[in-house]
Amino acid sequence: VAAVAIGLVLVSQLSVQAAGPLDLIPADATAVVRLKSPEATIGKVGNFANAVQPGLGFMVQGQAPGLGALISNPTLGGVDLKQDWYVAVFAVKGAEPAVVFVVPATDVKALQGGVDDSFTFASKDSWVAYSKDEAMMELVEECISGGADAASGAIDDRSSALFGESDLAAWVNIAGLAEAYQAELEGADDQLDGLIEGLGAQIPAQPGLNMAAILEIYGEMGHGAVQALRDSQAFSFGISLGNSAITIDELLIVKARTKTDEYLSSQKSTKLDVLAKLPQNKHGYMALHGDFKGLMEWGMQFASKVIESDPESVKNIEKMVAEMKQVKFGEMGWAFHLDDGNKDAGLIRGYTVSNVSPAAKMREASQKMGSAYKMDLPGFTQEFTVEKDAESYDGLSADLITIKQTYDEEANPAAGMQNLFQELLHGKDGMIQRLLVKNDDVMINSIGGTQDTMKEALAAYDATPGTKLSDNQKSREGLLAEANIVGQIDLPNVVIVLARAVLATEKFPIPVPIKAEQLEGLSVPRSYVGFSAGTVPQGVQMKTRIEAKTLQGFFQIVTYFQQQMQQPPR
């Protein structure tokens, strides 16, 4: 026991004395970038590229020697490719940022010899720091001697974990940046108000639109962004490479007890189980959870200002706002699919499940939108009609909502194309929605298609969960387990269906020598680009995932197009 205790003490003392790369970087660094073991990372890049397109990875790996230019050592002389590389950036007011490289060496002298004479060097153990800014290197020397705080103590544990797990990562000291530019940040609100006021004076009045209200919303969003910047502490992101996907992790840390911290604390993340209640293996998904009541009320109040020239519409919106205050929101989920099998019904098929209580109140608000959002603007009209209890599904009555937008082709040269696109997406009759209430606390919508679309939505909601995961559920597992927002889209197949539909219309002026029927044989596996974001204590985390199959799909599409264009015309 005594021998083990003495051994542990010796190891801990050696650990304290050993220099890490972050110990050479001053704590006031604006940003720190880390490339994890270049040799291993290059291998991962090659493996991923080969998974996308066999042979592509070898081309990528062949460019590896070019990494030397990134650290101002073109020959990579004396550089250790097995250990991590670091680059620190320091914002300097009124001048170019100062840059410090911290690179591991197999031979310190050889590394210094591979860098030109304009750099100043400092080293500790096998780590070499160098920069063209001599004053910055003096701070590095102080860090090495222990006379100044280092970045190793400035980066919080959560950011450090993300920093250490990723193949390529960066940490940004937002609080330090805001402090350096405090004077500019303090005047940002006044500058923003002046910009909005100037835009208001330049934009001509639009009949039927309150342009002042539209500019007001941009002002509010801008002030919110400035406040969020003031409240932020640090931001970090990391890119990780696997054989089947690229994952991007992001983390924003905010200062404790600020307005932004209080707001984020009120938005709880969940598993977003509502995604399982939607039809599976569709082209796209989105799910939300949070306090939407305030956001919806704000949106409707803004709408009432925009159309304040119509007193009746304003009155209806005010009634809707009053009703919304009685509604409690839970999870909300959407799915969409593009179907070019029925031109009259348009391409879009949408499915929505909303957990709201009481759902009847939300349904009443939707019914009133018909009279609240009538628009007749220069070059644009929108007709909104509601047929209450128009259809029945297993004893549940459904409202039929039709929204039709028309652009004036005489007033706007591009209106013809806009009308064509509206018809392509929604059909000649406009966007048709079906809405019903289920179990008093669930509202289900279908968008586009026929009654079969609503039947499909109901069947998915009532279905017993199976043991086999759908493709979108498998992709979902690569995102945050708990989040406030999740989005997924099968981009290659969306492109295929949209291209086929556009070519079949033959009214779009697209100079492509391919007919719609030539795309009938084009098929790629389902794959999803996914995004998720959720609140964590004193911050927000985000995760994005891009599957190799998605890039494979695009390679397959490009190859197929090239082959078809080489075919003789039919």
C-alpha positions in Angstrom: 0.0 0.0 0.0 2.8 2.4 0.9 4.6 1.6 -2.4 1.4 2.3 -4.4 0.8 5.6 -2.5 4.3 6.8 -3.1 3.9 5.8 -6.8 0.7 7.8 -7.1 2.3 10.9 -5.5 5.2 10.7 -7.9 2.9 10.4 -10.9 0.7 13.3 -9.8 3.8 15.5 -9.4 5.1 14.6 -12.8 1.7 15.4 -14.3 1.7 18.8 -12.7 5.2 19.6 -14.0 4.5 18.3 -17.5 3.4 21.0 -19.9 0.3 20.6 -22.0 -0.3 22.6 -25.2 -3.0 24.8 -23.6 -0.5 25.7 -20.8 1.5 27.6 -23.5 -1.5 29.7 -24.6 -2.4 32.9 -22.7 -5.8 32.8 -21.0 -7.1 35.9 -22.9 -7.0 34.1 -26.3 -10.0 35.1 -28.4 -10.1 31.6 -30.1 -8.2 28.3 -29.9 -8.4 25.8 -32.7 -7.3 22.2 -32.3 -6.6 19.5 -34.9 -6.6 16.1 -33.3 -3.6 13.9 -34.3 -3.3 14.9 -38.0 -2.1 11.5 -39.0 -5.2 9.8 -37.5 -7.5 12.5 -38.7 -6.3 12.3 -42.3 -6.9 8.6 -42.1 -10.5 9.2 -41.0 -11.1 11.8 -43.7 -9.8 9.2 -46.3 -12.0 6.5 -44.9 -15.1 8.7 -45.0 -14.3 9.9 -48.5 -13.9 6.3 -49.7 -17.2 5.4 -48.1 -18.8 8.2 -50.1 -17.0 7.3 -53.4 -14.5 4.5 -53.6 -11.1 5.9 -54.5 -11.9 9.4 -53.5 -10.2 8.9 -50.1 -6.8 8.2 -51.6 -7.0 11.5 -53.5 -7.8 13.3 -50.3 -5.0 11.6 -48.3 -2.6 12.6 -51.1 -3.2 16.3 -50.2 -2.0 15.7 -46.6 1.5 17.3 -47.0 -0.4 20.6 -47.7 -1.3 20.7 -44.0 2.2 22.2 -43.4 1.0 25.5 -44.9 -1.6 25.8 -42.2 1.0 26.0 -39.5 3.6 28.0 -41.6 5.8 25.0 -41.8 5.4 23.9 -45.5 7.9 21.0 -45.3 6.5 19.8 -41.9 10.1 19.6 -40.8 10.4 18.3 -37.2 6.6 18.3 -36.8 5.0 15.4 -34.8 1.9 14.2 -36.9 0.7 11.9 -34.2 0.0 14.5 -31.5 -2.5 17.4 -31.7 -1.9 20.8 -33.3 -3.1 24.1 -31.8 -3.6 27.6 -33.2 -4.5 30.5 -30.9 -6.0 33.7 -32.2 -5.9 37.0 -30.3 -8.2 39.9 -31.4 -6.3 43.2 -31.6 -8.3 46.4 -31.9 -7.5 48.4 -35.1 -5.0 45.7 -36.3 -4.8 42.2 -37.8 -5.4 39.5 -35.2 -2.3 38.0 -33.6 -1.8 34.3 -34.2 0.2 31.8 -32.1 1.0 28.3 -33.3 1.5 25.5 -30.7 2.8 22.5 -32.4 4.4 19.2 -31.1 7.9 18.4 -32.3 9.8 15.3 -32.9 12.8 17.6 -33.3 12.5 21.1 -31.8 15.4 22.5 -33.8 14.2 21.0 -37.1 10.7 22.4 -36.5 12.1 25.9 -35.9 14.2 25.5 -39.1 11.1 24.7 -41.1 9.5 28.0 -40.2 10.8 31.3 -41.6 12.9 33.8 -39.7 10.0 36.3 -39.1 8.7 34.1 -36.3 9.7 34.2 -32.6 9.8 30.9 -30.7 9.3 29.5 -27.2 9.2 25.9 -26.2 8.5 23.6 -23.3 9.2 19.9 -23.4 8.2 18.7 -26.9 5.8 21.7 -27.5 6.9 24.6 -29.6 5.0 27.9 -29.7 5.8 30.5 -32.4 4.3 33.7 -33.7 5.2 36.8 -35.7 3.9 39.0 -32.8 6.8 39.4 -30.3 4.7 40.9 -27.6 2.4 37.9 -27.7 5.3 35.6 -27.4 6.4 37.4 -24.2 3.0 36.4 -22.8 3.6 32.9 -23.9 6.9 32.9 -22.0 5.1 34.1 -18.9 2.6 31.2 -19.2 5.5 28.7 -19.5 7.2 30.1 -16.4 3.9 30.2 -14.4 3.8 34.0 -14.3 0.5 34.4 -16.3 -2.8 32.5 -16.5 -3.0 30.0 -19.4 -5.9 28.9 -21.5 -6.0 25.5 -19.8 -7.7 27.2 -16.9 -9.9 29.5 -18.9 -11.8 26.8 -20.9 -14.7 25.3 -18.8 -15.1 21.5 -18.3 -17.9 21.1 -20.8 -16.2 23.0 -23.6 -13.0 21.1 -22.8 -14.8 17.8 -23.2 -16.2 18.7 -26.6 -12.8 20.1 -27.5 -11.0 16.9 -26.6 -13.5 14.5 -28.3 -13.6 16.1 -31.7 -11.2 15.6 -34.6 -11.3 19.3 -35.4 -12.5 21.7 -32.7 -12.5 25.4 -31.9 -13.3 27.4 -28.7 -14.2 31.1 -28.9 -13.9 33.3 -25.9 -17.0 35.5 -26.5 -16.8 37.2 -23.1 -13.2 38.2 -23.8 -14.1 39.4 -27.2 -17.1 41.5 -25.9 -14.8 43.0 -23.2 -12.2 44.0 -25.9 -14.9 45.7 -27.9 -17.0 46.9 -25.0 -17.4 50.5 -26.3 -18.6 49.3 -29.7 -21.0 46.8 -28.1 -22.5 49.5 -25.8 -23.3 51.7 -28.8 -24.7 48.7 -30.8 -28.3 49.4 -29.8 -28.2 53.0 -30.8 -26.6 52.1 -34.1 -29.2 49.5 -34.8 -32.0 52.0 -34.1 -30.4 54.4 -36.4 -30.1 51.8 -39.2 -33.8 50.8 -38.8 -34.8 54.4 -38.9 -32.7 55.1 -42.0 -34.3 52.0 -43.8 -37.7 53.3 -42.9 -37.0 56.6 -44.5 -35.8 55.0 -47.7 -38.4 52.2 -48.2 -41.5 53.6 -50.0 -44.9 53.0 -48.5 -46.7 49.9 -49.5 -50.5 50.0 -49.7 -52.1 47.6 -47.2 -48.8 47.0 -45.4 -47.5 48.8 -42.2 -43.8 48.9 -43.1 -43.0 50.5 -39.8 -44.2 47.4 -38.0 -42.2 45.1 -40.3 -39.0 47.1 -39.6 -39.9 47.0 -35.9 -39.7 43.2 -35.8 -36.2 43.4 -37.4 -35.2 45.9 -34.7 -36.5 43.6 -31.9 -34.6 40.6 -33.4 -31.4 42.7 -33.7 -31.6 43.9 -30.1 -32.2 40.4 -29.0 -29.1 39.2 -30.8 -27.0 42.0 -29.2 -28.3 41.1 -25.7 -27.5 37.4 -26.3 -24.0 38.5 -27.3 -23.6 40.4 -24.1 -24.8 37.5 -22.0 -22.6 34.8 -23.7 -19.5 33.4 -22.1 -18.0 31.0 -24.7 -18.8 29.0 -27.8 -17.2 25.8 -28.9 -17.7 23.4 -31.8 -16.2 20.2 -33.0 -16.3 18.0 -36.1 -16.0 14.3 -35.7 -15.4 11.9 -38.6 -16.8 8.3 -38.7 -17.0 5.8 -41.6 -20.8 6.4 -41.9 -21.3 10.0 -40.9 -19.8 13.4 -40.1 -21.0 14.8 -36.7 -20.8 18.5 -35.7 -21.2 19.3 -32.0 -21.7 22.9 -30.8 -22.0 24.3 -27.3 -22.9 27.9 -26.2 -22.2 28.8 -22.6 -23.9 31.9 -21.2 -23.2 33.9 -18.1 -25.2 32.9 -15.0 -28.3 34.8 -14.0 -28.5 36.8 -17.2 -31.7 37.4 -19.2 -30.5 34.8 -21.7 -29.7 32.3 -19.0 -33.2 32.8 -17.4 -34.9 32.3 -20.8 -33.0 29.2 -21.6 -33.7 27.7 -18.1 -37.4 28.0 -18.9 -37.1 25.9 -22.0 -36.8 22.3 -21.0 -35.5 19.6 -23.4 -37.4 16.4 -23.9 -37.0 13.1 -25.9 -39.5 14.5 -28.5 -41.4 11.2 -28.6 -43.9 12.9 -30.9 -41.7 11.9 -33.8 -42.8 8.3 -33.4 -46.4 9.4 -33.8 -45.8 10.5 -37.4 -45.7 8.4 -40.6 -42.3 6.9 -41.0 -39.7 7.0 -43.7 -40.9 10.3 -45.2 -38.7 12.9 -46.8 -38.5 15.3 -43.8 -39.2 15.7 -40.1 -39.3 18.4 -37.5 -40.2 18.4 -33.8 -40.3 21.2 -31.2 -40.8 21.5 -27.5 -40.8 24.7 -25.6 -42.9 27.7 -24.4 -44.5 28.6 -27.7 -47.4 30.6 -26.2 -45.4 33.8 -25.9 -43.9 33.4 -29.3 -47.3 32.8 -31.0 -48.9 35.7 -29.2 -46.0 38.0 -30.2 -46.3 36.8 -33.8 -50.1 37.4 -34.0 -49.7 40.9 -32.3 -47.1 41.7 -34.9 -49.4 40.5 -37.7 -52.2 42.8 -36.3 -49.8 45.8 -36.6 -48.8 44.9 -40.2 -52.4 44.7 -41.3 -53.8 47.5 -39.0 -55.5 49.1 -42.0 -58.1 46.3 -41.8 -59.9 46.8 -38.4 -62.0 43.7 -38.7 -58.9 41.5 -39.1 -57.2 43.2 -36.2 -60.2 42.5 -34.0 -60.2 38.8 -34.9 -56.5 38.5 -34.2 -57.0 40.1 -30.7 -59.7 37.4 -30.1 -57.2 34.7 -31.1 -54.5 36.1 -28.8 -57.0 36.0 -25.9 -57.9 32.4 -26.6 -54.2 31.4 -27.0 -53.6 32.4 -23.4 -55.8 29.5 -22.3 -53.9 26.9 -24.3 -51.0 24.8 -22.9 -48.5 23.5 -25.5 -46.5 20.3 -25.4 -44.5 18.7 -28.1 -45.2 19.4 -31.8 -44.1 17.3 -34.7 -44.2 17.7 -38.5 -43.4 15.3 -41.3 -43.5 16.0 -45.1 -43.2 14.0 -48.2 -43.1 14.9 -51.9 -45.4 12.9 -54.1 -45.6 13.5 -57.8 -48.2 10.8 -58.5 -51.2 13.2 -58.4 -50.5 16.5 -60.2 -53.9 17.9 -59.3 -53.1 17.6 -55.5 -49.6 19.1 -55.8 -46.4 17.7 -54.5 -46.5 18.3 -50.8 -48.0 15.8 -48.3 -47.7 17.1 -44.7 -48.5 15.5 -41.4 -48.7 17.3 -38.1 -49.3 16.2 -34.5 -49.6 18.9 -31.8 -49.9 18.2 -28.1 -52.1 21.1 -26.9 -54.6 21.4 -24.1 -57.4 22.1 -24.5 -57.1 21.2 -28.2 -60.6 22.5 -28.9 -59.4 26.0 -28.2 -56.5 25.7 -30.6 -59.0 24.4 -33.2 -61.2 27.4 -32.7 -58.2 29.7 -33.2 -57.4 28.0 -36.5 -61.0 28.4 -37.6 -60.9 32.1 -37.0 -57.7 32.5 -39.1 -60.0 32.5 -42.2 -61.2 36.0 -41.4 -58.1 37.1 -39.6 -55.6 36.7 -42.3 -57.2 37.9 -45.5 -54.6 39.7 -47.6 -55.0 41.8 -50.7 -51.7 43.5 -51.4 -50.2 45.1 -54.5 -49.2 42.1 -56.7 -50.4 39.5 -54.2 -53.6 38.1 -52.8 -54.3 35.4 -50.3 -57.7 33.7 -49.9 -58.3 31.7 -46.7 -61.4 29.7 -46.3 -62.6 27.3 -43.6 -65.3 24.6 -43.9 -66.1 23.5 -40.4 -66.9 19.7 -39.8 -66.5 19.1 -43.6 -65.3 15.5 -43.2 -65.5 12.6 -40.8 -62.8 10.1 -39.8 -63.8 7.2 -37.5 -66.4 9.5 -35.9 -64.0 12.5 -35.6 -65.0 15.6 -37.5 -62.4 17.4 -39.5 -62.3 21.0 -40.7 -61.2 21.7 -44.3 -58.9 24.7 -44.6 -57.9 26.1 -48.0 -55.2 28.7 -48.5 -54.7 30.0 -52.0 -52.0 32.6 -52.9 -52.0 34.4 -56.3 -49.3 36.7 -57.7 -50.3 39.4 -60.2 -48.4 38.7 -63.4 -49.0 42.2 -64.8 -47.5 43.8 -61.7 -44.6 41.5 -61.3 -42.6 39.9 -64.2 -41.6 37.0 -61.9 -45.2 36.4 -60.8 -45.8 33.8 -63.5 -43.0 31.6 -62.2 -44.2 32.1 -58.6 -47.8 31.0 -59.6 -46.4 27.9 -61.4 -44.4 26.9 -58.4 -47.4 27.4 -56.1 -49.4 25.1 -58.4 -46.6 22.6 -58.5 -46.4 22.4 -54.7 -50.1 22.6 -53.8 -52.2 22.0 -56.9 -54.6 24.3 -58.7 -56.9 24.7 -55.7 -54.2 25.9 -53.3 -52.9 24.4 -50.1 -55.6 22.2 -48.5 -55.4 21.3 -44.8 -57.5 18.9 -42.8 -57.7 19.4 -39.1 -59.2 17.4 -36.3 -59.0 16.9 -32.5 -58.2 13.6 -30.9 -58.4 12.7 -27.2 -59.0 16.3 -26.2 -55.3 17.1 -26.0 -54.0 16.3 -29.5 -54.6 18.1 -32.8 -53.8 16.3 -36.0 -53.4 18.1 -39.4 -52.8 16.8 -42.9 -51.6 19.1 -45.7 -52.1 18.4 -49.3 -53.2 15.2 -51.0 -56.6 13.7 -50.4 -58.5 12.2 -47.5 -56.0 9.4 -47.7 -53.3 11.8 -46.3 -55.3 12.3 -43.1 -56.0 8.6 -42.9 -52.3 7.9 -43.1 -51.6 10.5 -40.3 -54.3 8.9 -38.0 -53.0 5.4 -38.7 -49.5 6.4 -37.8 -50.6 8.1 -34.6 -52.6 5.0 -33.5 -50.0 2.5 -34.5 -48.3 0.2 -32.0 -44.6 0.9 -31.9 -42.7 -1.9 -33.6 -39.3 -3.5 -32.7 -37.7 -2.5 -36.0 -36.6 1.1 -36.3 -37.5 3.1 -39.5 -34.7 4.8 -41.4 -35.5 8.2 -39.9 -35.6 6.7 -36.4 -32.1 5.2 -36.9 -30.8 8.6 -38.0 -32.5 10.2 -35.0 -30.5 8.1 -32.7 -27.3 9.9 -33.9 -28.7 13.3 -32.6 -29.2 14.7 -29.1 -31.3 12.2 -27.0 -33.1 15.2 -25.5 -33.7 18.4 -27.4 -36.0 21.3 -28.0 -35.8 21.0 -31.7 -35.0 18.2 -34.1 -35.0 18.4 -37.9 -34.3 15.7 -40.5 -34.4 15.8 -44.3 -33.7 13.2 -47.0 -32.1 15.7 -49.4 -31.1 13.4 -52.3 -34.7 12.0 -52.7 -36.2 15.5 -52.3 -34.0 16.6 -55.2 -35.0 13.6 -57.4 -38.8 14.1 -56.9 -38.6 17.9 -57.3 -36.5 17.6 -60.5 -38.9 15.0 -61.9 -41.9 17.1 -61.2 -40.3 20.3 -62.6 -39.3 18.6 -65.8 -42.7 17.0 -66.2 -44.4 20.4 -66.0 -42.5 21.6 -69.1 -43.4 25.2 -68.2 -40.2 26.1 -66.3 -37.5 27.6 -68.5 -34.7 25.1 -67.4 -32.3 24.3 -70.3 -31.6 20.7 -69.3 -31.7 18.1 -72.2 -33.4 15.5 -70.0 -37.0 14.5 -70.0 -38.9 13.6 -66.8 -39.4 10.0 -67.9 -35.6 9.6 -68.1 -35.5 10.0 -64.3 -37.9 7.2 -63.6 -35.0 4.8 -63.2 -33.2 7.0 -60.7 -33.4 5.7 -57.2 -31.2 6.2 -54.2 -31.4 4.8 -50.6 -33.1 7.0 -47.9 -30.6 9.0 -45.9 -31.0 12.0 -43.6 -29.1 15.2 -42.7 -30.2 15.8 -39.1 -30.0 18.7 -36.7 -30.9 19.0 -33.1 -30.6 21.7 -30.4 -31.5 21.6 -26.7 -31.0 23.6 -23.6 -28.5 22.5 -20.9 -27.7 24.2 -17.6 -26.5 27.7 -18.5 -26.3 27.0 -22.2 -27.4 25.4 -25.4 -26.0 22.4 -27.2 -26.4 21.5 -30.8 -25.6 18.4 -32.9 -25.7 18.0 -36.7 -25.2 14.7 -38.5 -24.5 14.2 -42.2 -24.7 10.6 -43.3 -22.2 9.3 -45.9 -25.2 7.8 -47.7 -26.5 11.4 -48.3 -23.3 12.3 -50.2 -23.4 8.9 -51.9 -26.8 9.8 -53.1 -25.7 13.0 -54.6 -22.8 11.3 -56.4 -25.2 8.8 -57.8 -27.6 11.6 -59.0 -24.7 13.4 -60.7 -23.5 10.2 -62.4 -27.0 9.3 -63.5 -27.5 12.8 -65.0 -24.2 12.6 -66.9 -25.1 9.2 -68.3 -28.5 10.4 -69.4 -27.2 13.5 -71.1 -24.8 11.3 -73.1 -27.8 9.3 -74.5 -29.0 10.2 -78.0 -32.3 12.3 -77.9 -35.5 10.4 -78.1 
